[in-house]
Every structure is written in structure tokens, then in C-alpha cells.
Amino acid sequence: MRIYKDTIWAKINNGSIAYHSANNNLLYKLQVIQNTALKIITGTRKSTSTFLLHIECGMLTLNQQREINQLKYHARTKALGDDSLSI
């Protein structure tokens, strides 16, 4: 699980601000890929609830993580103030 979080998930998460507004089908496919990876890593069955899977792994869904990243980004830009953004 550590290898997944440090490599694959980190890359997906770091780019989430850029692809937050991507097509919902593409975002859904990314989530399916993550769910499949988590099921392989944990050795659970395909029928395992993804909700329970994420709890067991201590992971958020990609959508939840994207929302958190968006909020953090907006908080950081708001903290900078309007003056620091002008050229």
C-alpha cells in the first residue's frame, strides 16, 4: 500500500487541480482504476464495496481528494491577497 501511495496516488493527486474540471467519464475511469488497484493490493474480491475498501485502506475517493485539494488551493490563493497576484 505504501508503494501505491508514494508513487501512483501521489502523481494522480498532485495533478488533481489541473484535471479537476475534466470530463466526468475520464474522472470515473480514474476512480475505477484506483478501486481496482486497491482491491489487488488488499487481496479483496471484486464484489467488495468500494466504500468499505477506501475505509479499510485509509484512502479517500479521488473525487473527495480533488475537492479537498481545490479548497486548499483556494484558501492559499485567498491568503496571498489580491495585491500579490497582480503583475
PDB file of N, CA, C and O in Angstrom:
ATOM      1  N   MET A   1       0.829  -1.187   0.000  1.00  0.00           N
ATOM      2  CA  MET A   1       0.000   0.000   0.000  1.00  0.00           C
ATOM      3  C   MET A   1       0.879   1.258   0.000  1.00  0.00           C
ATOM      4  O   MET A   1       0.552   2.258  -0.640  1.00  0.00           O
ATOM      5  N   ARG A   2       1.969   1.189   0.711  1.00  0.00           N
ATOM      6  CA  ARG A   2       2.882   2.335   0.798  1.00  0.00           C
ATOM      7  C   ARG A   2       3.444   2.696  -0.582  1.00  0.00           C
ATOM      8  O   ARG A   2       3.545   3.873  -0.929  1.00  0.00           O
ATOM      9  N   ILE A   3       3.803   1.688  -1.353  1.00  0.00           N
ATOM     10  CA  ILE A   3       4.350   1.933  -2.694  1.00  0.00           C
ATOM     11  C   ILE A   3       3.299   2.606  -3.570  1.00  0.00           C
ATOM     12  O   ILE A   3       3.608   3.545  -4.304  1.00  0.00           O
ATOM     13  N   TYR A   4       2.055   2.127  -3.494  1.00  0.00           N
ATOM     14  CA  TYR A   4       0.970   2.728  -4.275  1.00  0.00           C
ATOM     15  C   TYR A   4       0.793   4.200  -3.898  1.00  0.00           C
ATOM     16  O   TYR A   4       0.719   5.066  -4.770  1.00  0.00           O
ATOM     17  N   LYS A   5       0.726   4.477  -2.591  1.00  0.00           N
ATOM     18  CA  LYS A   5       0.517   5.857  -2.141  1.00  0.00           C
ATOM     19  C   LYS A   5       1.674   6.769  -2.535  1.00  0.00           C
ATOM     20  O   LYS A   5       1.466   7.920  -2.919  1.00  0.00           O
ATOM     21  N   ASP A   6       2.886   6.249  -2.438  1.00  0.00           N
ATOM     22  CA  ASP A   6       4.062   7.076  -2.717  1.00  0.00           C
ATOM     23  C   ASP A   6       4.315   7.297  -4.200  1.00  0.00           C
ATOM     24  O   ASP A   6       4.948   8.287  -4.570  1.00  0.00           O
ATOM     25  N   THR A   7       3.846   6.419  -5.043  1.00  0.00           N
ATOM     26  CA  THR A   7       4.128   6.557  -6.473  1.00  0.00           C
ATOM     27  C   THR A   7       2.884   6.941  -7.265  1.00  0.00           C
ATOM     28  O   THR A   7       2.758   8.079  -7.717  1.00  0.00           O
ATOM     29  N   ILE A   8       1.985   6.014  -7.428  1.00  0.00           N
ATOM     30  CA  ILE A   8       0.830   6.227  -8.307  1.00  0.00           C
ATOM     31  C   ILE A   8      -0.113   7.290  -7.756  1.00  0.00           C
ATOM     32  O   ILE A   8      -0.450   8.253  -8.445  1.00  0.00           O
ATOM     33  N   TRP A   9      -0.538   7.103  -6.500  1.00  0.00           N
ATOM     34  CA  TRP A   9      -1.510   8.032  -5.931  1.00  0.00           C
ATOM     35  C   TRP A   9      -0.941   9.443  -5.851  1.00  0.00           C
ATOM     36  O   TRP A   9      -1.656  10.415  -6.097  1.00  0.00           O
ATOM     37  N   ALA A  10       0.324   9.562  -5.513  1.00  0.00           N
ATOM     38  CA  ALA A  10       0.951  10.883  -5.414  1.00  0.00           C
ATOM     39  C   ALA A  10       0.905  11.615  -6.753  1.00  0.00           C
ATOM     40  O   ALA A  10       0.656  12.820  -6.793  1.00  0.00           O
ATOM     41  N   LYS A  11       1.140  10.901  -7.836  1.00  0.00           N
ATOM     42  CA  LYS A  11       1.107  11.527  -9.166  1.00  0.00           C
ATOM     43  C   LYS A  11      -0.317  11.951  -9.535  1.00  0.00           C
ATOM     44  O   LYS A  11      -0.528  13.041 -10.066  1.00  0.00           O
ATOM     45  N   ILE A  12      -1.284  11.086  -9.251  1.00  0.00           N
ATOM     46  CA  ILE A  12      -2.682  11.419  -9.537  1.00  0.00           C
ATOM     47  C   ILE A  12      -3.107  12.616  -8.692  1.00  0.00           C
ATOM     48  O   ILE A  12      -3.744  13.541  -9.196  1.00  0.00           O
ATOM     49  N   ASN A  13      -2.759  12.597  -7.427  1.00  0.00           N
ATOM     50  CA  ASN A  13      -3.169  13.651  -6.505  1.00  0.00           C
ATOM     51  C   ASN A  13      -2.522  14.990  -6.842  1.00  0.00           C
ATOM     52  O   ASN A  13      -3.188  16.023  -6.788  1.00  0.00           O
ATOM     53  N   ASN A  14      -1.255  14.990  -7.182  1.00  0.00           N
ATOM     54  CA  ASN A  14      -0.559  16.245  -7.480  1.00  0.00           C
ATOM     55  C   ASN A  14      -1.135  16.958  -8.694  1.00  0.00           C
ATOM     56  O   ASN A  14      -1.078  18.186  -8.766  1.00  0.00           O
ATOM     57  N   GLY A  15      -1.680  16.228  -9.636  1.00  0.00           N
ATOM     58  CA  GLY A  15      -2.243  16.845 -10.823  1.00  0.00           C
ATOM     59  C   GLY A  15      -3.725  17.139 -10.726  1.00  0.00           C
ATOM     60  O   GLY A  15      -4.332  17.594 -11.696  1.00  0.00           O
ATOM     61  N   SER A  16      -4.311  16.886  -9.577  1.00  0.00           N
ATOM     62  CA  SER A  16      -5.767  16.977  -9.461  1.00  0.00           C
ATOM     63  C   SER A  16      -6.309  18.383  -9.689  1.00  0.00           C
ATOM     64  O   SER A  16      -7.429  18.533 -10.175  1.00  0.00           O
ATOM     65  N   ILE A  17      -5.552  19.403  -9.354  1.00  0.00           N
ATOM     66  CA  ILE A  17      -6.013  20.777  -9.596  1.00  0.00           C
ATOM     67  C   ILE A  17      -6.167  21.006 -11.097  1.00  0.00           C
ATOM     68  O   ILE A  17      -7.116  21.657 -11.534  1.00  0.00           O
ATOM     69  N   ALA A  18      -5.243  20.476 -11.879  1.00  0.00           N
ATOM     70  CA  ALA A  18      -5.265  20.676 -13.331  1.00  0.00           C
ATOM     71  C   ALA A  18      -6.419  19.936 -13.998  1.00  0.00           C
ATOM     72  O   ALA A  18      -7.029  20.459 -14.931  1.00  0.00           O
ATOM     73  N   TYR A  19      -6.722  18.737 -13.535  1.00  0.00           N
ATOM     74  CA  TYR A  19      -7.766  17.969 -14.219  1.00  0.00           C
ATOM     75  C   TYR A  19      -9.082  17.931 -13.457  1.00  0.00           C
ATOM     76  O   TYR A  19      -9.940  17.099 -13.751  1.00  0.00           O
ATOM     77  N   HIS A  20      -9.255  18.812 -12.489  1.00  0.00           N
ATOM     78  CA  HIS A  20     -10.484  18.855 -11.696  1.00  0.00           C
ATOM     79  C   HIS A  20     -11.719  19.042 -12.576  1.00  0.00           C
ATOM     80  O   HIS A  20     -12.780  18.491 -12.283  1.00  0.00           O
ATOM     81  N   SER A  21     -11.587  19.802 -13.635  1.00  0.00           N
ATOM     82  CA  SER A  21     -12.734  20.087 -14.497  1.00  0.00           C
ATOM     83  C   SER A  21     -12.797  19.165 -15.719  1.00  0.00           C
ATOM     84  O   SER A  21     -13.505  19.466 -16.680  1.00  0.00           O
ATOM     85  N   ALA A  22     -12.079  18.068 -15.691  1.00  0.00           N
ATOM     86  CA  ALA A  22     -12.075  17.127 -16.823  1.00  0.00           C
ATOM     87  C   ALA A  22     -13.442  16.466 -16.977  1.00  0.00           C
ATOM     88  O   ALA A  22     -14.295  16.543 -16.093  1.00  0.00           O
ATOM     89  N   ASN A  23     -13.621  15.828 -18.099  1.00  0.00           N
ATOM     90  CA  ASN A  23     -14.844  15.095 -18.404  1.00  0.00           C
ATOM     91  C   ASN A  23     -15.132  14.079 -17.297  1.00  0.00           C
ATOM     92  O   ASN A  23     -14.229  13.376 -16.843  1.00  0.00           O
ATOM     93  N   ASN A  24     -16.391  14.005 -16.868  1.00  0.00           N
ATOM     94  CA  ASN A  24     -16.771  13.086 -15.789  1.00  0.00           C
ATOM     95  C   ASN A  24     -16.472  11.630 -16.118  1.00  0.00           C
ATOM     96  O   ASN A  24     -16.149  10.850 -15.222  1.00  0.00           O
ATOM     97  N   ASN A  25     -16.574  11.250 -17.398  1.00  0.00           N
ATOM     98  CA  ASN A  25     -16.251   9.869 -17.778  1.00  0.00           C
ATOM     99  C   ASN A  25     -14.784   9.553 -17.512  1.00  0.00           C
ATOM    100  O   ASN A  25     -14.455   8.460 -17.051  1.00  0.00           O
ATOM    101  N   LEU A  26     -13.911  10.499 -17.799  1.00  0.00           N
ATOM    102  CA  LEU A  26     -12.483  10.291 -17.547  1.00  0.00           C
ATOM    103  C   LEU A  26     -12.191  10.229 -16.051  1.00  0.00           C
ATOM    104  O   LEU A  26     -11.385   9.412 -15.606  1.00  0.00           O
ATOM    105  N   LEU A  27     -12.841  11.087 -15.279  1.00  0.00           N
ATOM    106  CA  LEU A  27     -12.653  11.064 -13.829  1.00  0.00           C
ATOM    107  C   LEU A  27     -13.164   9.752 -13.241  1.00  0.00           C
ATOM    108  O   LEU A  27     -12.562   9.194 -12.323  1.00  0.00           O
ATOM    109  N   TYR A  28     -14.278   9.268 -13.778  1.00  0.00           N
ATOM    110  CA  TYR A  28     -14.831   7.991 -13.324  1.00  0.00           C
ATOM    111  C   TYR A  28     -13.861   6.846 -13.633  1.00  0.00           C
ATOM    112  O   TYR A  28     -13.655   5.959 -12.805  1.00  0.00           O
ATOM    113  N   LYS A  29     -13.268   6.876 -14.831  1.00  0.00           N
ATOM    114  CA  LYS A  29     -12.309   5.830 -15.200  1.00  0.00           C
ATOM    115  C   LYS A  29     -11.104   5.830 -14.261  1.00  0.00           C
ATOM    116  O   LYS A  29     -10.611   4.768 -13.880  1.00  0.00           O
ATOM    117  N   LEU A  30     -10.633   7.012 -13.892  1.00  0.00           N
ATOM    118  CA  LEU A  30      -9.527   7.099 -12.932  1.00  0.00           C
ATOM    119  C   LEU A  30      -9.917   6.468 -11.595  1.00  0.00           C
ATOM    120  O   LEU A  30      -9.118   5.769 -10.972  1.00  0.00           O
ATOM    121  N   GLN A  31     -11.158   6.722 -11.163  1.00  0.00           N
ATOM    122  CA  GLN A  31     -11.621   6.154  -9.896  1.00  0.00           C
ATOM    123  C   GLN A  31     -11.706   4.636  -9.979  1.00  0.00           C
ATOM    124  O   GLN A  31     -11.339   3.940  -9.033  1.00  0.00           O
ATOM    125  N   VAL A  32     -12.184   4.124 -11.099  1.00  0.00           N
ATOM    126  CA  VAL A  32     -12.262   2.670 -11.288  1.00  0.00           C
ATOM    127  C   VAL A  32     -10.864   2.059 -11.239  1.00  0.00           C
ATOM    128  O   VAL A  32     -10.668   0.996 -10.650  1.00  0.00           O
ATOM    129  N   ILE A  33      -9.902   2.727 -11.853  1.00  0.00           N
ATOM    130  CA  ILE A  33      -8.523   2.232 -11.829  1.00  0.00           C
ATOM    131  C   ILE A  33      -8.001   2.205 -10.396  1.00  0.00           C
ATOM    132  O   ILE A  33      -7.364   1.236  -9.982  1.00  0.00           O
ATOM    133  N   GLN A  34      -8.272   3.271  -9.637  1.00  0.00           N
ATOM    134  CA  GLN A  34      -7.821   3.276  -8.243  1.00  0.00           C
ATOM    135  C   GLN A  34      -8.501   2.162  -7.452  1.00  0.00           C
ATOM    136  O   GLN A  34      -7.843   1.462  -6.681  1.00  0.00           O
ATOM    137  N   ASN A  35      -9.804   1.991  -7.633  1.00  0.00           N
ATOM    138  CA  ASN A  35     -10.524   0.939  -6.909  1.00  0.00           C
ATOM    139  C   ASN A  35      -9.943  -0.435  -7.225  1.00  0.00           C
ATOM    140  O   ASN A  35      -9.756  -1.259  -6.330  1.00  0.00           O
ATOM    141  N   THR A  36      -9.662  -0.673  -8.496  1.00  0.00           N
ATOM    142  CA  THR A  36      -9.086  -1.957  -8.908  1.00  0.00           C
ATOM    143  C   THR A  36      -7.713  -2.156  -8.279  1.00  0.00           C
ATOM    144  O   THR A  36      -7.400  -3.243  -7.793  1.00  0.00           O
ATOM    145  N   ALA A  37      -6.903  -1.118  -8.289  1.00  0.00           N
ATOM    146  CA  ALA A  37      -5.565  -1.214  -7.685  1.00  0.00           C
ATOM    147  C   ALA A  37      -5.662  -1.519  -6.198  1.00  0.00           C
ATOM    148  O   ALA A  37      -4.915  -2.354  -5.688  1.00  0.00           O
ATOM    149  N   LEU A  38      -6.572  -0.853  -5.497  1.00  0.00           N
ATOM    150  CA  LEU A  38      -6.731  -1.092  -4.061  1.00  0.00           C
ATOM    151  C   LEU A  38      -7.210  -2.515  -3.780  1.00  0.00           C
ATOM    152  O   LEU A  38      -6.792  -3.137  -2.803  1.00  0.00           O
ATOM    153  N   LYS A  39      -8.085  -3.021  -4.639  1.00  0.00           N
ATOM    154  CA  LYS A  39      -8.569  -4.397  -4.456  1.00  0.00           C
ATOM    155  C   LYS A  39      -7.449  -5.405  -4.688  1.00  0.00           C
ATOM    156  O   LYS A  39      -7.361  -6.410  -3.983  1.00  0.00           O
ATOM    157  N   ILE A  40      -6.602  -5.142  -5.662  1.00  0.00           N
ATOM    158  CA  ILE A  40      -5.462  -6.037  -5.919  1.00  0.00           C
ATOM    159  C   ILE A  40      -4.487  -5.981  -4.747  1.00  0.00           C
ATOM    160  O   ILE A  40      -4.015  -7.018  -4.280  1.00  0.00           O
ATOM    161  N   ILE A  41      -4.188  -4.783  -4.276  1.00  0.00           N
ATOM    162  CA  ILE A  41      -3.234  -4.612  -3.178  1.00  0.00           C
ATOM    163  C   ILE A  41      -3.719  -5.303  -1.913  1.00  0.00           C
ATOM    164  O   ILE A  41      -2.941  -5.961  -1.223  1.00  0.00           O
ATOM    165  N   THR A  42      -5.005  -5.153  -1.608  1.00  0.00           N
ATOM    166  CA  THR A  42      -5.545  -5.716  -0.369  1.00  0.00           C
ATOM    167  C   THR A  42      -5.979  -7.164  -0.518  1.00  0.00           C
ATOM    168  O   THR A  42      -6.234  -7.839   0.479  1.00  0.00           O
ATOM    169  N   GLY A  43      -6.065  -7.646  -1.747  1.00  0.00           N
ATOM    170  CA  GLY A  43      -6.477  -9.029  -1.971  1.00  0.00           C
ATOM    171  C   GLY A  43      -7.959  -9.268  -1.750  1.00  0.00           C
ATOM    172  O   GLY A  43      -8.378 -10.395  -1.487  1.00  0.00           O
ATOM    173  N   THR A  44      -8.754  -8.214  -1.855  1.00  0.00           N
ATOM    174  CA  THR A  44     -10.196  -8.366  -1.672  1.00  0.00           C
ATOM    175  C   THR A  44     -10.861  -8.768  -2.983  1.00  0.00           C
ATOM    176  O   THR A  44     -10.275  -8.668  -4.060  1.00  0.00           O
ATOM    177  N   ARG A  45     -12.080  -9.216  -2.858  1.00  0.00           N
ATOM    178  CA  ARG A  45     -12.839  -9.653  -4.040  1.00  0.00           C
ATOM    179  C   ARG A  45     -13.334  -8.464  -4.847  1.00  0.00           C
ATOM    180  O   ARG A  45     -13.413  -7.339  -4.355  1.00  0.00           O
ATOM    181  N   LYS A  46     -13.664  -8.745  -6.093  1.00  0.00           N
ATOM    182  CA  LYS A  46     -14.190  -7.694  -6.967  1.00  0.00           C
ATOM    183  C   LYS A  46     -15.507  -7.137  -6.447  1.00  0.00           C
ATOM    184  O   LYS A  46     -15.842  -5.981  -6.704  1.00  0.00           O
ATOM    185  N   SER A  47     -16.258  -7.965  -5.713  1.00  0.00           N
ATOM    186  CA  SER A  47     -17.564  -7.547  -5.213  1.00  0.00           C
ATOM    187  C   SER A  47     -17.482  -6.715  -3.930  1.00  0.00           C
ATOM    188  O   SER A  47     -18.511  -6.268  -3.423  1.00  0.00           O
ATOM    189  N   THR A  48     -16.288  -6.505  -3.407  1.00  0.00           N
ATOM    190  CA  THR A  48     -16.124  -5.719  -2.181  1.00  0.00           C
ATOM    191  C   THR A  48     -16.593  -4.287  -2.411  1.00  0.00           C
ATOM    192  O   THR A  48     -16.277  -3.668  -3.427  1.00  0.00           O
ATOM    193  N   SER A  49     -17.343  -3.781  -1.462  1.00  0.00           N
ATOM    194  CA  SER A  49     -17.837  -2.408  -1.532  1.00  0.00           C
ATOM    195  C   SER A  49     -16.663  -1.435  -1.603  1.00  0.00           C
ATOM    196  O   SER A  49     -15.729  -1.518  -0.806  1.00  0.00           O
ATOM    197  N   THR A  50     -16.720  -0.518  -2.557  1.00  0.00           N
ATOM    198  CA  THR A  50     -15.630   0.452  -2.677  1.00  0.00           C
ATOM    199  C   THR A  50     -15.623   1.405  -1.484  1.00  0.00           C
ATOM    200  O   THR A  50     -14.567   1.905  -1.097  1.00  0.00           O
ATOM    201  N   PHE A  51     -16.776   1.654  -0.910  1.00  0.00           N
ATOM    202  CA  PHE A  51     -16.860   2.491   0.285  1.00  0.00           C
ATOM    203  C   PHE A  51     -16.060   1.863   1.418  1.00  0.00           C
ATOM    204  O   PHE A  51     -15.237   2.525   2.050  1.00  0.00           O
ATOM    205  N   LEU A  52     -16.307   0.578   1.670  1.00  0.00           N
ATOM    206  CA  LEU A  52     -15.581  -0.134   2.724  1.00  0.00           C
ATOM    207  C   LEU A  52     -14.102  -0.283   2.378  1.00  0.00           C
ATOM    208  O   LEU A  52     -13.241  -0.221   3.255  1.00  0.00           O
ATOM    209  N   LEU A  53     -13.822  -0.478   1.106  1.00  0.00           N
ATOM    210  CA  LEU A  53     -12.436  -0.612   0.656  1.00  0.00           C
ATOM    211  C   LEU A  53     -11.624   0.645   0.980  1.00  0.00           C
ATOM    212  O   LEU A  53     -10.503   0.556   1.480  1.00  0.00           O
ATOM    213  N   HIS A  54     -12.192   1.797   0.695  1.00  0.00           N
ATOM    214  CA  HIS A  54     -11.495   3.052   0.973  1.00  0.00           C
ATOM    215  C   HIS A  54     -11.312   3.267   2.473  1.00  0.00           C
ATOM    216  O   HIS A  54     -10.281   3.782   2.905  1.00  0.00           O
ATOM    217  N   ILE A  55     -12.293   2.880   3.258  1.00  0.00           N
ATOM    218  CA  ILE A  55     -12.152   2.991   4.716  1.00  0.00           C
ATOM    219  C   ILE A  55     -11.038   2.077   5.196  1.00  0.00           C
ATOM    220  O   ILE A  55     -10.182   2.492   5.977  1.00  0.00           O
ATOM    221  N   GLU A  56     -11.048   0.837   4.732  1.00  0.00           N
ATOM    222  CA  GLU A  56     -10.036  -0.139   5.142  1.00  0.00           C
ATOM    223  C   GLU A  56      -8.624   0.333   4.785  1.00  0.00           C
ATOM    224  O   GLU A  56      -7.681   0.131   5.549  1.00  0.00           O
ATOM    225  N   CYS A  57      -8.496   0.955   3.633  1.00  0.00           N
ATOM    226  CA  CYS A  57      -7.180   1.408   3.166  1.00  0.00           C
ATOM    227  C   CYS A  57      -6.804   2.784   3.716  1.00  0.00           C
ATOM    228  O   CYS A  57      -5.665   3.227   3.564  1.00  0.00           O
ATOM    229  N   GLY A  58      -7.759   3.455   4.354  1.00  0.00           N
ATOM    230  CA  GLY A  58      -7.483   4.799   4.855  1.00  0.00           C
ATOM    231  C   GLY A  58      -7.312   5.804   3.737  1.00  0.00           C
ATOM    232  O   GLY A  58      -6.539   6.755   3.853  1.00  0.00           O
ATOM    233  N   MET A  59      -8.038   5.587   2.650  1.00  0.00           N
ATOM    234  CA  MET A  59      -7.921   6.446   1.471  1.00  0.00           C
ATOM    235  C   MET A  59      -9.257   7.140   1.215  1.00  0.00           C
ATOM    236  O   MET A  59     -10.319   6.611   1.543  1.00  0.00           O
ATOM    237  N   LEU A  60      -9.185   8.313   0.635  1.00  0.00           N
ATOM    238  CA  LEU A  60     -10.374   8.993   0.156  1.00  0.00           C
ATOM    239  C   LEU A  60     -10.593   8.608  -1.298  1.00  0.00           C
ATOM    240  O   LEU A  60      -9.673   8.147  -1.973  1.00  0.00           O
ATOM    241  N   THR A  61     -11.812   8.799  -1.774  1.00  0.00           N
ATOM    242  CA  THR A  61     -12.025   8.615  -3.205  1.00  0.00           C
ATOM    243  C   THR A  61     -11.303   9.757  -3.913  1.00  0.00           C
ATOM    244  O   THR A  61     -10.997  10.780  -3.300  1.00  0.00           O
ATOM    245  N   LEU A  62     -11.039   9.583  -5.181  1.00  0.00           N
ATOM    246  CA  LEU A  62     -10.339  10.634  -5.928  1.00  0.00           C
ATOM    247  C   LEU A  62     -11.158  11.920  -5.952  1.00  0.00           C
ATOM    248  O   LEU A  62     -10.602  13.016  -5.893  1.00  0.00           O
ATOM    249  N   ASN A  63     -12.479  11.784  -6.040  1.00  0.00           N
ATOM    250  CA  ASN A  63     -13.338  12.966  -6.040  1.00  0.00           C
ATOM    251  C   ASN A  63     -13.233  13.712  -4.713  1.00  0.00           C
ATOM    252  O   ASN A  63     -13.125  14.939  -4.699  1.00  0.00           O
ATOM    253  N   GLN A  64     -13.265  12.989  -3.607  1.00  0.00           N
ATOM    254  CA  GLN A  64     -13.122  13.626  -2.300  1.00  0.00           C
ATOM    255  C   GLN A  64     -11.773  14.329  -2.187  1.00  0.00           C
ATOM    256  O   GLN A  64     -11.691  15.450  -1.687  1.00  0.00           O
ATOM    257  N   GLN A  65     -10.726  13.671  -2.650  1.00  0.00           N
ATOM    258  CA  GLN A  65      -9.390  14.262  -2.573  1.00  0.00           C
ATOM    259  C   GLN A  65      -9.277  15.490  -3.468  1.00  0.00           C
ATOM    260  O   GLN A  65      -8.632  16.471  -3.098  1.00  0.00           O
ATOM    261  N   ARG A  66      -9.904  15.442  -4.652  1.00  0.00           N
ATOM    262  CA  ARG A  66      -9.893  16.607  -5.548  1.00  0.00           C
ATOM    263  C   ARG A  66     -10.585  17.795  -4.891  1.00  0.00           C
ATOM    264  O   ARG A  66     -10.111  18.927  -4.985  1.00  0.00           O
ATOM    265  N   GLU A  67     -11.711  17.533  -4.223  1.00  0.00           N
ATOM    266  CA  GLU A  67     -12.439  18.610  -3.550  1.00  0.00           C
ATOM    267  C   GLU A  67     -11.583  19.239  -2.453  1.00  0.00           C
ATOM    268  O   GLU A  67     -11.534  20.462  -2.326  1.00  0.00           O
ATOM    269  N   ILE A  68     -10.914  18.412  -1.669  1.00  0.00           N
ATOM    270  CA  ILE A  68     -10.031  18.917  -0.611  1.00  0.00           C
ATOM    271  C   ILE A  68      -8.901  19.740  -1.217  1.00  0.00           C
ATOM    272  O   ILE A  68      -8.574  20.815  -0.714  1.00  0.00           O
ATOM    273  N   ASN A  69      -8.309  19.241  -2.290  1.00  0.00           N
ATOM    274  CA  ASN A  69      -7.219  19.973  -2.948  1.00  0.00           C
ATOM    275  C   ASN A  69      -7.693  21.317  -3.488  1.00  0.00           C
ATOM    276  O   ASN A  69      -6.973  22.312  -3.404  1.00  0.00           O
ATOM    277  N   GLN A  70      -8.908  21.348  -4.046  1.00  0.00           N
ATOM    278  CA  GLN A  70      -9.470  22.604  -4.547  1.00  0.00           C
ATOM    279  C   GLN A  70      -9.644  23.604  -3.409  1.00  0.00           C
ATOM    280  O   GLN A  70      -9.298  24.777  -3.546  1.00  0.00           O
ATOM    281  N   LEU A  71     -10.183  23.131  -2.281  1.00  0.00           N
ATOM    282  CA  LEU A  71     -10.387  24.016  -1.134  1.00  0.00           C
ATOM    283  C   LEU A  71      -9.058  24.556  -0.608  1.00  0.00           C
ATOM    284  O   LEU A  71      -8.948  25.738  -0.283  1.00  0.00           O
ATOM    285  N   LYS A  72      -8.058  23.693  -0.528  1.00  0.00           N
ATOM    286  CA  LYS A  72      -6.733  24.130  -0.069  1.00  0.00           C
ATOM    287  C   LYS A  72      -6.136  25.154  -1.028  1.00  0.00           C
ATOM    288  O   LYS A  72      -5.545  26.146  -0.600  1.00  0.00           O
ATOM    289  N   TYR A  73      -6.291  24.911  -2.315  1.00  0.00           N
ATOM    290  CA  TYR A  73      -5.757  25.822  -3.327  1.00  0.00           C
ATOM    291  C   TYR A  73      -6.406  27.200  -3.207  1.00  0.00           C
ATOM    292  O   TYR A  73      -5.726  28.225  -3.224  1.00  0.00           O
ATOM    293  N   HIS A  74      -7.732  27.204  -3.085  1.00  0.00           N
ATOM    294  CA  HIS A  74      -8.437  28.483  -2.972  1.00  0.00           C
ATOM    295  C   HIS A  74      -8.083  29.200  -1.674  1.00  0.00           C
ATOM    296  O   HIS A  74      -7.974  30.426  -1.656  1.00  0.00           O
ATOM    297  N   ALA A  75      -7.903  28.456  -0.596  1.00  0.00           N
ATOM    298  CA  ALA A  75      -7.506  29.067   0.677  1.00  0.00           C
ATOM    299  C   ALA A  75      -6.119  29.695   0.566  1.00  0.00           C
ATOM    300  O   ALA A  75      -5.885  30.785   1.088  1.00  0.00           O
ATOM    301  N   ARG A  76      -5.197  29.007  -0.116  1.00  0.00           N
ATOM    302  CA  ARG A  76      -3.843  29.550  -0.291  1.00  0.00           C
ATOM    303  C   ARG A  76      -3.863  30.813  -1.143  1.00  0.00           C
ATOM    304  O   ARG A  76      -3.205  31.799  -0.810  1.00  0.00           O
ATOM    305  N   THR A  77      -4.608  30.788  -2.232  1.00  0.00           N
ATOM    306  CA  THR A  77      -4.646  31.967  -3.102  1.00  0.00           C
ATOM    307  C   THR A  77      -5.360  33.123  -2.410  1.00  0.00           C
ATOM    308  O   THR A  77      -4.996  34.283  -2.603  1.00  0.00           O
ATOM    309  N   LYS A  78      -6.370  32.814  -1.610  1.00  0.00           N
ATOM    310  CA  LYS A  78      -7.071  33.857  -0.861  1.00  0.00           C
ATOM    311  C   LYS A  78      -6.138  34.472   0.177  1.00  0.00           C
ATOM    312  O   LYS A  78      -6.165  35.682   0.397  1.00  0.00           O
ATOM    313  N   ALA A  79      -5.312  33.640   0.816  1.00  0.00           N
ATOM    314  CA  ALA A  79      -4.373  34.124   1.834  1.00  0.00           C
ATOM    315  C   ALA A  79      -3.310  35.033   1.229  1.00  0.00           C
ATOM    316  O   ALA A  79      -2.794  35.921   1.908  1.00  0.00           O
ATOM    317  N   LEU A  80      -2.980  34.820  -0.038  1.00  0.00           N
ATOM    318  CA  LEU A  80      -1.989  35.673  -0.702  1.00  0.00           C
ATOM    319  C   LEU A  80      -2.514  37.092  -0.889  1.00  0.00           C
ATOM    320  O   LEU A  80      -1.746  38.055  -0.907  1.00  0.00           O
ATOM    321  N   GLY A  81      -3.810  37.204  -1.025  1.00  0.00           N
ATOM    322  CA  GLY A  81      -4.414  38.517  -1.228  1.00  0.00           C
ATOM    323  C   GLY A  81      -4.382  38.920  -2.686  1.00  0.00           C
ATOM    324  O   GLY A  81      -3.659  38.332  -3.491  1.00  0.00           O
ATOM    325  N   ASP A  82      -5.159  39.910  -3.015  1.00  0.00           N
ATOM    326  CA  ASP A  82      -5.264  40.373  -4.396  1.00  0.00           C
ATOM    327  C   ASP A  82      -3.996  41.081  -4.872  1.00  0.00           C
ATOM    328  O   ASP A  82      -3.642  40.983  -6.047  1.00  0.00           O
ATOM    329  N   ASP A  83      -3.315  41.787  -3.984  1.00  0.00           N
ATOM    330  CA  ASP A  83      -2.126  42.548  -4.381  1.00  0.00           C
ATOM    331  C   ASP A  83      -0.990  41.666  -4.864  1.00  0.00           C
ATOM    332  O   ASP A  83      -0.266  42.037  -5.788  1.00  0.00           O
ATOM    333  N   SER A  84      -0.824  40.498  -4.245  1.00  0.00           N
ATOM    334  CA  SER A  84       0.304  39.643  -4.620  1.00  0.00           C
ATOM    335  C   SER A  84       0.073  38.934  -5.948  1.00  0.00           C
ATOM    336  O   SER A  84       1.013  38.394  -6.533  1.00  0.00           O
ATOM    337  N   LEU A  85      -1.164  38.930  -6.428  1.00  0.00           N
ATOM    338  CA  LEU A  85      -1.458  38.262  -7.691  1.00  0.00           C
ATOM    339  C   LEU A  85      -1.345  39.205  -8.882  1.00  0.00           C
ATOM    340  O   LEU A  85      -1.244  38.751 -10.021  1.00  0.00           O
ATOM    341  N   SER A  86      -1.361  40.502  -8.635  1.00  0.00           N
ATOM    342  CA  SER A  86      -1.279  41.440  -9.755  1.00  0.00           C
ATOM    343  C   SER A  86       0.162  41.576 -10.235  1.00  0.00           C
ATOM    344  O   SER A  86       1.112  41.444  -9.463  1.00  0.00           O
ATOM    345  N   ILE A  87       0.292  41.840 -11.513  1.00  0.00           N
ATOM    346  CA  ILE A  87       1.631  41.952 -12.116  1.00  0.00           C
ATOM    347  C   ILE A  87       1.980  43.404 -12.317  1.00  0.00           C
ATOM    348  O   ILE A  87       3.064  43.716 -12.812  1.00  0.00           O
TER     349      ILE A  87
END
